């Protein structure tokens, strides 16, 4: 049995709207109501200005574009953020006033590529931002409600037990994801163990993270399993919020299990690997498939109580139940309902 830390591959960076330690003028927000795009300007290192655009046509979307450049007065010339040595692509110019930002291509470029960020964004105060993000959460929640209603009719009968279970678990699972992702990088660096203080009223960041969690929820419900997905153990399984399970049943009856918990965007994911002996992999008279096992990291200096796991197949979905698994899940968890996918073809 092996416990290892892996880096969570994050193609989406966090669009943080938390109250910042720096003065309010160091971070400005703008909004394009027609296309539902949010733009943030934030002071960065060495006199640069960071530009973040979040595309929210789908409520709760985490899709963003990030860039940066030097601001001179009311003019900012910038390009996308890339790793060292990579091409930054087209350059843009932002005309900034007290009431709006107008983004267009910098002149003199040959066929610059449109990144979907050009246009006019109106200034959004902290109060306006709060209203916008609350409204975005409400729209995401309405879409989830519709998705669940449609799923009750469209999901295969063999999968519907998973749907009912997911609905029961959803309020707790959503709050877990929100709590995990509300921690700012500054707070984590200062003291990772410090409890997060929750204000009496939701902040803009809380509305954003709740909307994003809800978007993950309706995405989970709307996307059906790949048609090639079987009802056996073998497959790749994903839950709504960064959890993954890889299962393979060998000819000798052993079940190889790899569980990944990567709940915080941009942070390390915890991975747990083990093999379940054949006698613990069962199918009862009703056809219900289960696998039970315990796990303890043999290489750990400080020994934790063994974690207990129970896996149950629900059609093409997988339920994971875990007890005493917190030491092995980092800041996340393994419990939940996971949507199945086929074994990748080599």
C-alpha positions as CSV (number, residue, x, y, z in Angstrom):
1,X,0.0,0.0,0.0
2,X,1.4,3.4,-1.0
3,X,0.3,6.9,0.1
4,X,1.8,9.7,-2.0
5,X,1.3,13.4,-2.7
6,X,0.7,14.4,-6.3
7,X,0.3,17.9,-7.8
8,X,-3.2,18.7,-8.8
9,X,-3.2,19.6,-12.4
10,X,-5.1,22.8,-12.5
11,X,-5.9,24.3,-15.8
12,X,-8.1,26.9,-14.1
13,X,-6.6,29.4,-11.7
14,X,-8.7,30.8,-8.7
15,X,-10.5,34.1,-9.5
16,X,-10.3,35.4,-5.9
17,X,-12.7,38.1,-4.9
18,X,-12.0,38.0,-1.1
19,X,-11.4,41.1,0.9
20,X,-7.7,41.8,0.3
21,X,-5.1,43.0,2.7
22,X,-4.0,45.8,0.4
23,X,-6.0,49.0,-0.1
24,X,-9.2,48.8,-2.0
25,X,-7.8,50.9,-4.8
26,X,-5.2,48.2,-5.5
27,X,-8.0,46.0,-6.9
28,X,-10.8,47.2,-9.2
29,X,-13.7,45.3,-10.6
30,X,-15.6,45.7,-13.8
31,X,-18.5,43.9,-15.4
32,X,-19.9,43.4,-19.0
33,X,-23.5,42.6,-18.5
34,X,-24.2,41.7,-22.1
35,X,-21.7,38.9,-22.2
36,X,-21.5,38.2,-18.4
37,X,-17.8,38.8,-18.2
38,X,-16.0,40.0,-15.0
39,X,-12.8,41.9,-15.3
40,X,-10.4,42.6,-12.3
41,X,-7.4,44.8,-12.3
42,X,-5.0,44.2,-9.4
43,X,-1.5,45.6,-8.6
44,X,1.2,42.9,-8.9
45,X,4.9,42.8,-8.3
46,X,7.4,45.1,-9.9
47,X,4.9,47.7,-10.8
48,X,2.8,45.4,-13.0
49,X,-0.9,45.1,-13.1
50,X,-2.6,41.7,-13.2
51,X,-5.7,41.3,-15.4
52,X,-8.2,38.6,-14.8
53,X,-11.3,38.0,-16.9
54,X,-13.9,35.4,-15.9
55,X,-16.4,34.2,-18.4
56,X,-19.8,33.7,-16.6
57,X,-22.2,33.1,-19.4
58,X,-22.7,29.7,-17.7
59,X,-23.5,30.8,-14.1
60,X,-20.7,29.7,-11.7
61,X,-18.2,29.2,-14.5
62,X,-14.5,28.9,-13.4
63,X,-13.3,29.7,-16.9
64,X,-10.8,32.6,-16.8
65,X,-8.2,34.4,-18.8
66,X,-5.2,35.9,-17.0
67,X,-2.6,38.4,-18.1
68,X,-0.5,41.3,-17.0
69,X,1.4,44.4,-18.1
70,X,2.6,47.8,-17.2
71,X,0.1,50.6,-16.6
72,X,0.9,54.2,-17.5
73,X,-1.8,56.6,-16.3
74,X,-5.1,55.5,-17.8
75,X,-3.5,53.1,-20.3
76,X,-2.5,49.5,-19.7
77,X,-0.7,47.4,-22.3
78,X,-0.9,43.7,-21.5
79,X,-0.7,40.1,-22.7
80,X,-1.6,36.7,-21.3
81,X,0.3,35.2,-18.5
82,X,2.6,32.3,-19.7
83,X,5.4,30.2,-18.4
84,X,9.0,31.4,-19.1
85,X,9.9,31.0,-22.7
86,X,6.3,30.7,-24.0
87,X,4.8,33.0,-26.6
88,X,2.5,35.6,-24.9
89,X,0.4,35.9,-28.1
90,X,-1.6,39.0,-28.9
91,X,-1.1,42.3,-27.0
92,X,-4.0,44.3,-25.7
93,X,-4.6,47.8,-24.6
94,X,-7.0,48.8,-21.9
95,X,-8.3,52.4,-21.6
96,X,-9.2,52.8,-18.0
97,X,-11.5,55.5,-16.5
98,X,-13.4,55.8,-13.2
99,X,-16.5,54.3,-14.7
100,X,-15.3,51.7,-17.3
101,X,-12.5,49.8,-19.0
102,X,-12.4,49.4,-22.8
103,X,-10.2,46.6,-24.0
104,X,-8.9,46.2,-27.6
105,X,-5.9,45.0,-29.6
106,X,-2.7,47.0,-29.4
107,X,-2.1,48.6,-32.7
108,X,0.6,47.4,-35.2
109,X,0.0,43.7,-34.8
110,X,-0.5,41.3,-37.7
111,X,-3.7,39.3,-37.3
112,X,-3.8,39.2,-33.4
113,X,-5.8,36.3,-32.0
114,X,-9.0,37.2,-30.2
115,X,-9.0,35.9,-26.7
116,X,-12.6,36.8,-26.1
117,X,-11.7,39.6,-23.7
118,X,-12.2,42.7,-26.0
119,X,-15.0,45.0,-25.2
120,X,-16.4,47.5,-22.6
121,X,-16.7,46.7,-18.9
122,X,-18.4,49.0,-16.5
123,X,-17.1,49.7,-13.0
124,X,-18.6,47.5,-10.3
125,X,-18.5,48.7,-6.7
126,X,-18.1,46.2,-3.9
127,X,-21.8,46.4,-3.3
128,X,-22.6,45.9,-7.0
129,X,-20.2,43.0,-7.1
130,X,-21.9,41.3,-4.2
131,X,-25.3,41.7,-5.9
132,X,-23.9,40.3,-9.2
133,X,-22.4,37.2,-7.6
134,X,-25.5,36.5,-5.4
135,X,-27.6,36.7,-8.6
136,X,-25.1,34.4,-10.3
137,X,-25.4,31.8,-7.6
138,X,-29.2,32.0,-7.9
139,X,-29.0,31.3,-11.6
140,X,-26.6,28.4,-11.1
141,X,-29.0,26.9,-8.4
142,X,-31.9,27.2,-10.8
143,X,-30.0,25.4,-13.5
144,X,-29.1,22.6,-11.0
145,X,-32.8,22.3,-10.0
146,X,-33.7,21.9,-13.7
147,X,-30.9,19.4,-14.3
148,X,-32.1,17.3,-11.3
149,X,-35.7,17.4,-12.6
150,X,-34.6,16.3,-16.1
151,X,-32.3,13.6,-14.7
152,X,-35.1,12.0,-12.8
153,X,-36.6,11.1,-16.2
154,X,-33.6,10.8,-18.4
155,X,-31.1,8.8,-16.3
156,X,-31.0,5.0,-16.9
157,X,-33.0,3.1,-14.3
158,X,-29.9,1.4,-13.1
159,X,-28.2,4.8,-12.3
160,X,-31.1,6.4,-10.5
161,X,-30.1,5.1,-7.0
162,X,-27.0,7.1,-7.5
163,X,-29.0,10.2,-8.4
164,X,-31.2,10.0,-5.2
165,X,-28.1,9.5,-3.1
166,X,-26.3,12.4,-4.7
167,X,-29.3,14.7,-4.1
168,X,-29.3,13.7,-0.4
169,X,-25.6,14.4,0.0
170,X,-25.4,17.6,-2.1
171,X,-25.9,20.3,0.6
172,X,-23.1,18.9,2.7
173,X,-20.8,18.2,-0.3
174,X,-21.3,21.7,-1.7
175,X,-20.4,23.3,1.6
176,X,-17.4,21.1,2.0
177,X,-16.1,22.3,-1.4
178,X,-16.9,26.0,-0.6
179,X,-15.1,25.8,2.8
180,X,-12.0,24.2,1.2
181,X,-11.7,26.8,-1.5
182,X,-12.5,29.9,0.6
183,X,-9.0,29.9,2.1
184,X,-7.0,32.6,0.6
185,X,-3.4,32.0,-0.3
186,X,-2.3,34.7,2.1
187,X,-4.2,33.1,5.0
188,X,-2.8,29.7,4.2
189,X,0.8,30.9,4.0
190,X,0.4,32.8,7.3
191,X,-1.0,29.9,9.2
192,X,-2.5,26.9,7.4
193,X,-4.1,25.7,10.6
194,X,-5.9,28.9,11.4
195,X,-9.7,28.6,11.3
196,X,-11.4,30.6,8.7
197,X,-13.6,33.4,10.2
198,X,-17.0,33.5,8.6
199,X,-18.8,36.8,8.6
200,X,-22.5,37.0,9.5
201,X,-23.4,37.9,5.9
202,X,-21.9,36.1,2.9
203,X,-19.1,38.0,1.2
204,X,-18.6,38.3,-2.5
205,X,-16.0,35.5,-2.5
206,X,-18.5,33.2,-0.7
207,X,-21.2,33.9,-3.3
208,X,-18.6,33.2,-6.0
209,X,-17.4,30.0,-4.5
210,X,-20.9,28.8,-3.8
211,X,-21.9,29.6,-7.4
212,X,-18.8,27.7,-8.7
213,X,-19.6,24.7,-6.5
214,X,-23.2,24.7,-7.8
215,X,-21.9,24.9,-11.4
216,X,-19.8,21.8,-10.7
217,X,-23.0,20.2,-9.4
218,X,-25.1,20.9,-12.4
219,X,-22.2,19.9,-14.7
220,X,-22.0,16.5,-12.8
221,X,-25.8,15.9,-13.3
222,X,-26.0,17.2,-16.9
223,X,-23.1,15.1,-18.3
224,X,-24.0,11.5,-18.7
225,X,-21.5,8.7,-18.5
226,X,-19.6,7.8,-21.6
227,X,-21.7,5.2,-23.6
228,X,-18.8,2.8,-23.3
229,X,-19.0,2.8,-19.5
230,X,-19.9,-0.6,-18.1
231,X,-21.5,-1.6,-14.9
232,X,-18.6,-3.6,-13.7
233,X,-15.7,-2.4,-11.5
234,X,-13.3,-1.4,-14.1
235,X,-13.3,2.3,-15.0
236,X,-12.3,5.8,-14.2
237,X,-14.7,7.6,-11.8
238,X,-15.0,11.3,-11.0
239,X,-17.2,13.2,-8.5
240,X,-18.3,16.8,-8.8
241,X,-15.4,18.5,-7.0
242,X,-12.0,17.1,-7.7
243,X,-12.3,13.5,-6.4
244,X,-11.2,10.6,-8.7
245,X,-11.2,6.9,-8.4
246,X,-9.5,4.4,-10.7
247,X,-10.6,0.7,-10.3
248,X,-9.3,-2.4,-12.0
249,X,-10.4,-6.0,-11.2
250,X,-7.8,-8.6,-12.0
251,X,-8.4,-12.2,-13.1
252,X,-7.5,-13.4,-9.6
253,X,-10.3,-11.4,-8.1
254,X,-8.2,-8.7,-6.6
255,X,-9.5,-5.1,-7.0
256,X,-6.8,-2.4,-7.5
257,X,-8.0,0.9,-6.1
258,X,-6.5,4.4,-6.6
259,X,-8.3,7.3,-4.9
260,X,-7.4,10.9,-5.4
261,X,-8.7,13.9,-3.4
262,X,-7.8,17.2,-4.9
263,X,-10.4,19.6,-3.6
264,X,-8.5,22.9,-3.4
265,X,-7.8,24.6,-6.7
266,X,-4.0,24.9,-7.3
267,X,-3.1,22.8,-4.2
268,X,-1.6,19.3,-3.9
269,X,-3.9,16.3,-4.2
270,X,-3.7,13.3,-1.9
271,X,-3.6,9.9,-3.5
272,X,-4.2,6.6,-1.9
273,X,-3.4,3.3,-3.6
274,X,-4.2,-0.2,-2.4
275,X,-5.4,-3.6,-3.5
276,X,-8.6,-5.2,-2.1
277,X,-8.3,-9.0,-1.6
278,X,-10.8,-11.2,-3.5
279,X,-12.7,-12.2,-0.3
280,X,-13.6,-8.5,0.3
281,X,-15.0,-8.0,-3.2
282,X,-18.5,-9.3,-3.2
283,X,-21.8,-9.4,-5.2
284,X,-24.8,-10.3,-3.1
285,X,-27.9,-12.2,-4.2
286,X,-29.6,-9.0,-5.4
287,X,-26.6,-8.2,-7.6
288,X,-25.2,-5.4,-5.5
289,X,-21.5,-5.1,-5.9
290,X,-19.4,-4.0,-2.9
291,X,-15.8,-3.9,-1.8
292,X,-14.5,-3.2,1.7
293,X,-11.0,-2.5,2.9
294,X,-8.9,-0.7,5.5
295,X,-5.9,1.4,4.8
296,X,-2.9,2.5,7.0
297,X,0.2,4.2,5.7
298,X,3.0,1.8,6.6
299,X,5.7,4.4,5.9
300,X,4.2,7.1,8.1
301,X,6.3,8.2,11.1
302,X,3.2,8.9,13.1
303,X,0.7,6.1,12.9
304,X,-2.9,7.1,12.4
305,X,-5.9,5.0,13.0
306,X,-6.6,2.7,10.0
307,X,-9.2,4.2,7.6
308,X,-12.1,2.1,6.6
309,X,-13.6,2.2,3.1
310,X,-16.7,0.7,1.5
311,X,-17.2,0.9,-2.3
312,X,-20.6,0.2,-3.8
313,X,-21.5,0.1,-7.5
314,X,-24.7,1.9,-8.4
315,X,-25.2,1.2,-12.1
316,X,-22.4,3.1,-13.9
317,X,-21.8,5.2,-10.8
318,X,-19.7,4.5,-7.6
319,X,-20.4,5.3,-4.0
320,X,-17.5,5.7,-1.7
321,X,-17.9,5.7,2.1
322,X,-15.0,6.4,4.3
323,X,-14.4,6.4,8.0
324,X,-11.3,7.9,9.8
325,X,-9.8,8.8,6.4
326,X,-9.1,12.5,7.1
327,X,-5.3,11.9,7.6
328,X,-5.0,10.4,4.2
329,X,-7.2,12.9,2.3
330,X,-5.2,16.1,3.0
331,X,-7.6,19.0,3.3
332,X,-10.2,17.1,1.3
333,X,-12.3,13.9,1.5
334,X,-13.0,10.7,-0.4
335,X,-16.7,10.2,0.3
336,X,-19.3,10.8,-2.3
337,X,-20.9,9.7,-5.6
338,X,-18.6,9.3,-8.6
339,X,-19.7,9.1,-12.2
340,X,-18.1,6.2,-14.1
341,X,-16.0,6.4,-17.3
342,X,-14.5,3.7,-19.4
343,X,-10.9,2.4,-19.1
344,X,-8.7,4.5,-21.4
345,X,-7.6,2.7,-24.5
346,X,-3.8,2.3,-24.8
